[in-house]
Amino acid sequence: MSAFVEAVGDTAAITKRNLIKIKRVPDLLIFTTLSPIMFVLLFAYVFGSAINVPGVGYREFLIAGIFAQTVVFGGTFTGFSLAEDLQKGVIDRFRSLPMAPSAVLFGRTLSDVAINMISLLVMALTGLIVGWRIRSSIPEAIAGFALLLLFAYAISWLMATVGLAVRAPEVVNNASFMVIFPLTFIANTFVPTNNLPGPLKTFADWNPISALTQSARELFGNTSPALPPPHVWSMQHPVVYTLIWVAIILAVFIPLSIRQYKSAASR
């Protein structure tokens, strides 16, 4: 029990350290929030007039997809930060301290939840300005934001494994972009998947990013009966499907990250 309490204390200390770093380097937060604002404005005003979504305004359809894309890309910050700490020898200094190895990783991922919360707040305010509205109840809306943050937390652990496996922080951004970018676009994030070719539609329907986006749309009340009903289980039960993916990612990558941390710190 005392070891658990000490691990919690170590995690809190690392989380505080990471949040203080953001305060001292505000550029990190500024550029993290500028990107989603750019996407909201770009899609709402440039593509919005050309894309028709039956029964719901495109701007309301869009925001959940922007939310999903942003929190997934936000996970790369975890990998980049760990790779940077590893390169600068910070991980070695942590390793020399009497603290639980898992505290560094839990502290990193928890502090990145705070960054995603700020990003979601900025995007929500931007969305309200361009015409997005929450048309569900307050508990459902809170559940929508909570699910987005939970999925982001899971992705942070995946990216932590990547960040500890590479030799340079820049590799994290390049490698994650090559994977995450097509994942977030071959989905229902920005357009309905009904008109996609067969193989792409199947992939999009079972893509966890699509489930996360659909979950957010339903919880925010941004859906319409005019949209064709989904015919696959993942889109009929998007919240459950998203939670299954969260559980799988955490079950696989928490122990894998901790093991990678121990080997990376000793190399």
Helices and strands as residue ranges (DSSP letters): H 2-24, H 26-42, I 43-47, H 58-88, H 90-96, H 101-130, H 138-165, H 169-185, H 198-206, H 208-220, H 233-236, H 238-266
